[in-house]
Amino acid sequence: QGTYALYIVFIGIGVYLGFKRAWTLFASLVVGGGALVFFINKPDALKAIGTFLGGLVGL
């Protein structure tokens, strides 16, 4: 249920920014919110990305 509340907040902020015509903030909300929602729905992906980047750096 927390994810539904998060979606509702993102939609509300998006509508507000749309009416203010703050398109750059709206675009950053879409990109950042999309990444946040992706990692909430698939937390294992964050671990895989961390392992991959750690291997690139040599940690």
PDB file of N, CA, C and O in Angstrom:
ATOM      1  N   GLN A   1       0.816  -1.198   0.000  1.00  0.00           N
ATOM      2  CA  GLN A   1       0.000   0.000   0.000  1.00  0.00           C
ATOM      3  C   GLN A   1       0.855   1.254   0.000  1.00  0.00           C
ATOM      4  O   GLN A   1       0.418   2.320  -0.434  1.00  0.00           O
ATOM      5  N   GLY A   2       2.078   1.116   0.492  1.00  0.00           N
ATOM      6  CA  GLY A   2       2.977   2.266   0.477  1.00  0.00           C
ATOM      7  C   GLY A   2       3.345   2.686  -0.931  1.00  0.00           C
ATOM      8  O   GLY A   2       3.520   3.873  -1.209  1.00  0.00           O
ATOM      9  N   THR A   3       3.463   1.700  -1.828  1.00  0.00           N
ATOM     10  CA  THR A   3       3.807   2.053  -3.210  1.00  0.00           C
ATOM     11  C   THR A   3       2.658   2.792  -3.883  1.00  0.00           C
ATOM     12  O   THR A   3       2.890   3.688  -4.695  1.00  0.00           O
ATOM     13  N   TYR A   4       1.419   2.425  -3.553  1.00  0.00           N
ATOM     14  CA  TYR A   4       0.277   3.149  -4.121  1.00  0.00           C
ATOM     15  C   TYR A   4       0.259   4.595  -3.648  1.00  0.00           C
ATOM     16  O   TYR A   4      -0.043   5.505  -4.419  1.00  0.00           O
ATOM     17  N   ALA A   5       0.583   4.801  -2.376  1.00  0.00           N
ATOM     18  CA  ALA A   5       0.650   6.167  -1.855  1.00  0.00           C
ATOM     19  C   ALA A   5       1.755   6.945  -2.557  1.00  0.00           C
ATOM     20  O   ALA A   5       1.597   8.130  -2.851  1.00  0.00           O
ATOM     21  N   LEU A   6       2.875   6.275  -2.826  1.00  0.00           N
ATOM     22  CA  LEU A   6       3.983   6.922  -3.531  1.00  0.00           C
ATOM     23  C   LEU A   6       3.567   7.313  -4.944  1.00  0.00           C
ATOM     24  O   LEU A   6       3.896   8.403  -5.412  1.00  0.00           O
ATOM     25  N   TYR A   7       2.842   6.425  -5.625  1.00  0.00           N
ATOM     26  CA  TYR A   7       2.359   6.744  -6.971  1.00  0.00           C
ATOM     27  C   TYR A   7       1.411   7.935  -6.949  1.00  0.00           C
ATOM     28  O   TYR A   7       1.487   8.811  -7.811  1.00  0.00           O
ATOM     29  N   ILE A   8       0.525   7.967  -5.968  1.00  0.00           N
ATOM     30  CA  ILE A   8      -0.431   9.071  -5.871  1.00  0.00           C
ATOM     31  C   ILE A   8       0.287  10.388  -5.626  1.00  0.00           C
ATOM     32  O   ILE A   8      -0.087  11.414  -6.195  1.00  0.00           O
ATOM     33  N   VAL A   9       1.322  10.369  -4.779  1.00  0.00           N
ATOM     34  CA  VAL A   9       2.097  11.587  -4.519  1.00  0.00           C
ATOM     35  C   VAL A   9       2.804  12.044  -5.788  1.00  0.00           C
ATOM     36  O   VAL A   9       2.803  13.235  -6.100  1.00  0.00           O
ATOM     37  N   PHE A  10       3.413  11.103  -6.530  1.00  0.00           N
ATOM     38  CA  PHE A  10       4.097  11.469  -7.774  1.00  0.00           C
ATOM     39  C   PHE A  10       3.127  12.052  -8.792  1.00  0.00           C
ATOM     40  O   PHE A  10       3.453  13.027  -9.469  1.00  0.00           O
ATOM     41  N   ILE A  11       1.952  11.471  -8.906  1.00  0.00           N
ATOM     42  CA  ILE A  11       0.959  11.987  -9.848  1.00  0.00           C
ATOM     43  C   ILE A  11       0.504  13.377  -9.433  1.00  0.00           C
ATOM     44  O   ILE A  11       0.359  14.263 -10.275  1.00  0.00           O
ATOM     45  N   GLY A  12       0.279  13.573  -8.134  1.00  0.00           N
ATOM     46  CA  GLY A  12      -0.133  14.891  -7.638  1.00  0.00           C
ATOM     47  C   GLY A  12       0.916  15.954  -7.888  1.00  0.00           C
ATOM     48  O   GLY A  12       0.592  17.059  -8.324  1.00  0.00           O
ATOM     49  N   ILE A  13       2.177  15.629  -7.616  1.00  0.00           N
ATOM     50  CA  ILE A  13       3.255  16.597  -7.859  1.00  0.00           C
ATOM     51  C   ILE A  13       3.393  16.863  -9.354  1.00  0.00           C
ATOM     52  O   ILE A  13       3.643  17.997  -9.761  1.00  0.00           O
ATOM     53  N   GLY A  14       3.232  15.820 -10.175  1.00  0.00           N
ATOM     54  CA  GLY A  14       3.318  15.997 -11.621  1.00  0.00           C
ATOM     55  C   GLY A  14       2.237  16.915 -12.155  1.00  0.00           C
ATOM     56  O   GLY A  14       2.507  17.762 -13.007  1.00  0.00           O
ATOM     57  N   VAL A  15       1.011  16.758 -11.665  1.00  0.00           N
ATOM     58  CA  VAL A  15      -0.084  17.635 -12.090  1.00  0.00           C
ATOM     59  C   VAL A  15       0.185  19.065 -11.641  1.00  0.00           C
ATOM     60  O   VAL A  15      -0.036  20.006 -12.402  1.00  0.00           O
ATOM     61  N   TYR A  16       0.658  19.232 -10.413  1.00  0.00           N
ATOM     62  CA  TYR A  16       0.967  20.572  -9.898  1.00  0.00           C
ATOM     63  C   TYR A  16       2.048  21.246 -10.741  1.00  0.00           C
ATOM     64  O   TYR A  16       1.917  22.415 -11.106  1.00  0.00           O
ATOM     65  N   LEU A  17       3.121  20.504 -11.051  1.00  0.00           N
ATOM     66  CA  LEU A  17       4.192  21.086 -11.863  1.00  0.00           C
ATOM     67  C   LEU A  17       3.721  21.347 -13.289  1.00  0.00           C
ATOM     68  O   LEU A  17       4.187  22.286 -13.935  1.00  0.00           O
ATOM     69  N   GLY A  18       2.804  20.526 -13.782  1.00  0.00           N
ATOM     70  CA  GLY A  18       2.249  20.759 -15.112  1.00  0.00           C
ATOM     71  C   GLY A  18       1.468  22.057 -15.180  1.00  0.00           C
ATOM     72  O   GLY A  18       1.561  22.796 -16.161  1.00  0.00           O
ATOM     73  N   PHE A  19       0.696  22.334 -14.136  1.00  0.00           N
ATOM     74  CA  PHE A  19      -0.063  23.587 -14.113  1.00  0.00           C
ATOM     75  C   PHE A  19       0.844  24.795 -13.918  1.00  0.00           C
ATOM     76  O   PHE A  19       0.529  25.886 -14.394  1.00  0.00           O
ATOM     77  N   LYS A  20       1.971  24.615 -13.222  1.00  0.00           N
ATOM     78  CA  LYS A  20       2.913  25.723 -13.038  1.00  0.00           C
ATOM     79  C   LYS A  20       3.796  25.922 -14.266  1.00  0.00           C
ATOM     80  O   LYS A  20       4.534  26.902 -14.360  1.00  0.00           O
ATOM     81  N   ARG A  21       3.711  24.993 -15.193  1.00  0.00           N
ATOM     82  CA  ARG A  21       4.544  24.994 -16.395  1.00  0.00           C
ATOM     83  C   ARG A  21       6.029  24.930 -16.064  1.00  0.00           C
ATOM     84  O   ARG A  21       6.855  25.564 -16.721  1.00  0.00           O
ATOM     85  N   ALA A  22       6.347  24.164 -15.049  1.00  0.00           N
ATOM     86  CA  ALA A  22       7.736  23.938 -14.660  1.00  0.00           C
ATOM     87  C   ALA A  22       8.180  22.620 -15.300  1.00  0.00           C
ATOM     88  O   ALA A  22       8.272  21.589 -14.633  1.00  0.00           O
ATOM     89  N   TRP A  23       8.451  22.676 -16.592  1.00  0.00           N
ATOM     90  CA  TRP A  23       8.695  21.448 -17.341  1.00  0.00           C
ATOM     91  C   TRP A  23      10.009  20.785 -16.969  1.00  0.00           C
ATOM     92  O   TRP A  23      10.108  19.558 -17.013  1.00  0.00           O
ATOM     93  N   THR A  24      11.018  21.560 -16.605  1.00  0.00           N
ATOM     94  CA  THR A  24      12.295  20.933 -16.236  1.00  0.00           C
ATOM     95  C   THR A  24      12.152  20.165 -14.927  1.00  0.00           C
ATOM     96  O   THR A  24      12.685  19.063 -14.794  1.00  0.00           O
ATOM     97  N   LEU A  25      11.438  20.737 -13.961  1.00  0.00           N
ATOM     98  CA  LEU A  25      11.200  20.019 -12.713  1.00  0.00           C
ATOM     99  C   LEU A  25      10.331  18.788 -12.956  1.00  0.00           C
ATOM    100  O   LEU A  25      10.537  17.746 -12.335  1.00  0.00           O
ATOM    101  N   PHE A  26       9.366  18.908 -13.857  1.00  0.00           N
ATOM    102  CA  PHE A  26       8.501  17.776 -14.178  1.00  0.00           C
ATOM    103  C   PHE A  26       9.312  16.643 -14.805  1.00  0.00           C
ATOM    104  O   PHE A  26       9.117  15.474 -14.472  1.00  0.00           O
ATOM    105  N   ALA A  27      10.221  16.996 -15.713  1.00  0.00           N
ATOM    106  CA  ALA A  27      11.051  15.974 -16.352  1.00  0.00           C
ATOM    107  C   ALA A  27      11.957  15.291 -15.334  1.00  0.00           C
ATOM    108  O   ALA A  27      12.132  14.073 -15.376  1.00  0.00           O
ATOM    109  N   SER A  28      12.534  16.070 -14.421  1.00  0.00           N
ATOM    110  CA  SER A  28      13.395  15.461 -13.406  1.00  0.00           C
ATOM    111  C   SER A  28      12.580  14.606 -12.440  1.00  0.00           C
ATOM    112  O   SER A  28      13.075  13.592 -11.948  1.00  0.00           O
ATOM    113  N   LEU A  29      11.336  14.999 -12.160  1.00  0.00           N
ATOM    114  CA  LEU A  29      10.459  14.180 -11.318  1.00  0.00           C
ATOM    115  C   LEU A  29      10.154  12.850 -12.001  1.00  0.00           C
ATOM    116  O   LEU A  29      10.147  11.805 -11.350  1.00  0.00           O
ATOM    117  N   VAL A  30       9.905  12.884 -13.291  1.00  0.00           N
ATOM    118  CA  VAL A  30       9.592  11.657 -14.020  1.00  0.00           C
ATOM    119  C   VAL A  30      10.799  10.717 -14.032  1.00  0.00           C
ATOM    120  O   VAL A  30      10.655   9.519 -13.789  1.00  0.00           O
ATOM    121  N   VAL A  31      11.982  11.256 -14.312  1.00  0.00           N
ATOM    122  CA  VAL A  31      13.177  10.414 -14.380  1.00  0.00           C
ATOM    123  C   VAL A  31      13.545   9.882 -12.995  1.00  0.00           C
ATOM    124  O   VAL A  31      13.759   8.682 -12.818  1.00  0.00           O
ATOM    125  N   GLY A  32      13.617  10.781 -12.021  1.00  0.00           N
ATOM    126  CA  GLY A  32      13.977  10.358 -10.664  1.00  0.00           C
ATOM    127  C   GLY A  32      12.928   9.466 -10.035  1.00  0.00           C
ATOM    128  O   GLY A  32      13.259   8.475  -9.384  1.00  0.00           O
ATOM    129  N   GLY A  33      11.672   9.807 -10.223  1.00  0.00           N
ATOM    130  CA  GLY A  33      10.596   8.986  -9.680  1.00  0.00           C
ATOM    131  C   GLY A  33      10.538   7.619 -10.335  1.00  0.00           C
ATOM    132  O   GLY A  33      10.264   6.615  -9.677  1.00  0.00           O
ATOM    133  N   GLY A  34      10.797   7.586 -11.631  1.00  0.00           N
ATOM    134  CA  GLY A  34      10.818   6.298 -12.325  1.00  0.00           C
ATOM    135  C   GLY A  34      11.921   5.394 -11.810  1.00  0.00           C
ATOM    136  O   GLY A  34      11.709   4.195 -11.624  1.00  0.00           O
ATOM    137  N   ALA A  35      13.099   5.960 -11.577  1.00  0.00           N
ATOM    138  CA  ALA A  35      14.202   5.174 -11.024  1.00  0.00           C
ATOM    139  C   ALA A  35      13.875   4.700  -9.613  1.00  0.00           C
ATOM    140  O   ALA A  35      14.145   3.551  -9.262  1.00  0.00           O
ATOM    141  N   LEU A  36      13.296   5.579  -8.807  1.00  0.00           N
ATOM    142  CA  LEU A  36      12.939   5.222  -7.434  1.00  0.00           C
ATOM    143  C   LEU A  36      11.900   4.103  -7.409  1.00  0.00           C
ATOM    144  O   LEU A  36      12.037   3.145  -6.649  1.00  0.00           O
ATOM    145  N   VAL A  37      10.879   4.220  -8.226  1.00  0.00           N
ATOM    146  CA  VAL A  37       9.831   3.195  -8.272  1.00  0.00           C
ATOM    147  C   VAL A  37      10.397   1.876  -8.787  1.00  0.00           C
ATOM    148  O   VAL A  37      10.012   0.808  -8.310  1.00  0.00           O
ATOM    149  N   PHE A  38      11.309   1.943  -9.759  1.00  0.00           N
ATOM    150  CA  PHE A  38      11.928   0.719 -10.281  1.00  0.00           C
ATOM    151  C   PHE A  38      12.679  -0.015  -9.180  1.00  0.00           C
ATOM    152  O   PHE A  38      12.551  -1.232  -9.046  1.00  0.00           O
ATOM    153  N   PHE A  39      13.464   0.719  -8.389  1.00  0.00           N
ATOM    154  CA  PHE A  39      14.251   0.068  -7.348  1.00  0.00           C
ATOM    155  C   PHE A  39      13.396  -0.369  -6.166  1.00  0.00           C
ATOM    156  O   PHE A  39      13.780  -1.288  -5.442  1.00  0.00           O
ATOM    157  N   ILE A  40      12.241   0.268  -5.954  1.00  0.00           N
ATOM    158  CA  ILE A  40      11.328  -0.208  -4.910  1.00  0.00           C
ATOM    159  C   ILE A  40      10.683  -1.524  -5.343  1.00  0.00           C
ATOM    160  O   ILE A  40      10.520  -2.435  -4.532  1.00  0.00           O
ATOM    161  N   ASN A  41      10.320  -1.622  -6.610  1.00  0.00           N
ATOM    162  CA  ASN A  41       9.668  -2.840  -7.100  1.00  0.00           C
ATOM    163  C   ASN A  41      10.647  -3.985  -7.309  1.00  0.00           C
ATOM    164  O   ASN A  41      10.266  -5.147  -7.176  1.00  0.00           O
ATOM    165  N   LYS A  42      11.903  -3.682  -7.634  1.00  0.00           N
ATOM    166  CA  LYS A  42      12.904  -4.720  -7.870  1.00  0.00           C
ATOM    167  C   LYS A  42      14.176  -4.386  -7.085  1.00  0.00           C
ATOM    168  O   LYS A  42      15.148  -3.900  -7.665  1.00  0.00           O
ATOM    169  N   PRO A  43      14.179  -4.642  -5.772  1.00  0.00           N
ATOM    170  CA  PRO A  43      15.366  -4.292  -4.975  1.00  0.00           C
ATOM    171  C   PRO A  43      16.592  -5.131  -5.322  1.00  0.00           C
ATOM    172  O   PRO A  43      17.716  -4.712  -5.047  1.00  0.00           O
ATOM    173  N   ASP A  44      16.398  -6.316  -5.924  1.00  0.00           N
ATOM    174  CA  ASP A  44      17.545  -7.138  -6.301  1.00  0.00           C
ATOM    175  C   ASP A  44      18.347  -6.497  -7.426  1.00  0.00           C
ATOM    176  O   ASP A  44      19.542  -6.758  -7.561  1.00  0.00           O
ATOM    177  N   ALA A  45      17.706  -5.665  -8.228  1.00  0.00           N
ATOM    178  CA  ALA A  45      18.411  -4.996  -9.324  1.00  0.00           C
ATOM    179  C   ALA A  45      19.473  -4.053  -8.779  1.00  0.00           C
ATOM    180  O   ALA A  45      20.545  -3.919  -9.370  1.00  0.00           O
ATOM    181  N   LEU A  46      19.186  -3.398  -7.658  1.00  0.00           N
ATOM    182  CA  LEU A  46      20.161  -2.483  -7.059  1.00  0.00           C
ATOM    183  C   LEU A  46      21.393  -3.248  -6.601  1.00  0.00           C
ATOM    184  O   LEU A  46      22.515  -2.762  -6.750  1.00  0.00           O
ATOM    185  N   LYS A  47      21.199  -4.435  -6.047  1.00  0.00           N
ATOM    186  CA  LYS A  47      22.324  -5.266  -5.608  1.00  0.00           C
ATOM    187  C   LYS A  47      23.160  -5.706  -6.808  1.00  0.00           C
ATOM    188  O   LYS A  47      24.389  -5.707  -6.748  1.00  0.00           O
ATOM    189  N   ALA A  48      22.490  -6.080  -7.895  1.00  0.00           N
ATOM    190  CA  ALA A  48      23.203  -6.507  -9.098  1.00  0.00           C
ATOM    191  C   ALA A  48      23.996  -5.357  -9.705  1.00  0.00           C
ATOM    192  O   ALA A  48      25.128  -5.551 -10.147  1.00  0.00           O
ATOM    193  N   ILE A  49      23.414  -4.167  -9.729  1.00  0.00           N
ATOM    194  CA  ILE A  49      24.119  -2.999 -10.270  1.00  0.00           C
ATOM    195  C   ILE A  49      25.318  -2.658  -9.393  1.00  0.00           C
ATOM    196  O   ILE A  49      26.385  -2.321  -9.906  1.00  0.00           O
ATOM    197  N   GLY A  50      25.151  -2.743  -8.069  1.00  0.00           N
ATOM    198  CA  GLY A  50      26.265  -2.480  -7.153  1.00  0.00           C
ATOM    199  C   GLY A  50      27.395  -3.473  -7.333  1.00  0.00           C
ATOM    200  O   GLY A  50      28.566  -3.095  -7.299  1.00  0.00           O
ATOM    201  N   THR A  51      27.058  -4.734  -7.524  1.00  0.00           N
ATOM    202  CA  THR A  51      28.080  -5.758  -7.753  1.00  0.00           C
ATOM    203  C   THR A  51      28.805  -5.502  -9.067  1.00  0.00           C
ATOM    204  O   THR A  51      30.026  -5.640  -9.142  1.00  0.00           O
ATOM    205  N   PHE A  52      28.064  -5.134 -10.096  1.00  0.00           N
ATOM    206  CA  PHE A  52      28.665  -4.850 -11.397  1.00  0.00           C
ATOM    207  C   PHE A  52      29.617  -3.660 -11.320  1.00  0.00           C
ATOM    208  O   PHE A  52      30.742  -3.724 -11.815  1.00  0.00           O
ATOM    209  N   LEU A  53      29.157  -2.560 -10.689  1.00  0.00           N
ATOM    210  CA  LEU A  53      30.010  -1.376 -10.583  1.00  0.00           C
ATOM    211  C   LEU A  53      31.212  -1.640  -9.686  1.00  0.00           C
ATOM    212  O   LEU A  53      32.297  -1.118  -9.939  1.00  0.00           O
ATOM    213  N   GLY A  54      31.034  -2.441  -8.647  1.00  0.00           N
ATOM    214  CA  GLY A  54      32.159  -2.817  -7.796  1.00  0.00           C
ATOM    215  C   GLY A  54      33.196  -3.616  -8.561  1.00  0.00           C
ATOM    216  O   GLY A  54      34.397  -3.455  -8.342  1.00  0.00           O
ATOM    217  N   GLY A  55      32.740  -4.476  -9.456  1.00  0.00           N
ATOM    218  CA  GLY A  55      33.667  -5.242 -10.283  1.00  0.00           C
ATOM    219  C   GLY A  55      34.418  -4.357 -11.261  1.00  0.00           C
ATOM    220  O   GLY A  55      35.588  -4.610 -11.548  1.00  0.00           O
ATOM    221  N   LEU A  56      33.767  -3.325 -11.777  1.00  0.00           N
ATOM    222  CA  LEU A  56      34.443  -2.401 -12.691  1.00  0.00           C
ATOM    223  C   LEU A  56      35.534  -1.616 -11.983  1.00  0.00           C
ATOM    224  O   LEU A  56      36.619  -1.410 -12.527  1.00  0.00           O
ATOM    225  N   VAL A  57      35.236  -1.180 -10.762  1.00  0.00           N
ATOM    226  CA  VAL A  57      36.199  -0.372 -10.015  1.00  0.00           C
ATOM    227  C   VAL A  57      37.291  -1.257  -9.433  1.00  0.00           C
ATOM    228  O   VAL A  57      38.404  -0.793  -9.189  1.00  0.00           O
ATOM    229  N   GLY A  58      36.981  -2.519  -9.212  1.00  0.00           N
ATOM    230  CA  GLY A  58      37.963  -3.446  -8.674  1.00  0.00           C
ATOM    231  C   GLY A  58      37.916  -3.541  -7.165  1.00  0.00           C
ATOM    232  O   GLY A  58      38.941  -3.771  -6.524  1.00  0.00           O
ATOM    233  N   LEU A  59      36.733  -3.367  -6.590  1.00  0.00           N
ATOM    234  CA  LEU A  59      36.598  -3.473  -5.137  1.00  0.00           C
ATOM    235  C   LEU A  59      36.318  -4.904  -4.732  1.00  0.00           C
ATOM    236  O   LEU A  59      36.173  -5.192  -3.544  1.00  0.00           O
TER     237      LEU A  59
END
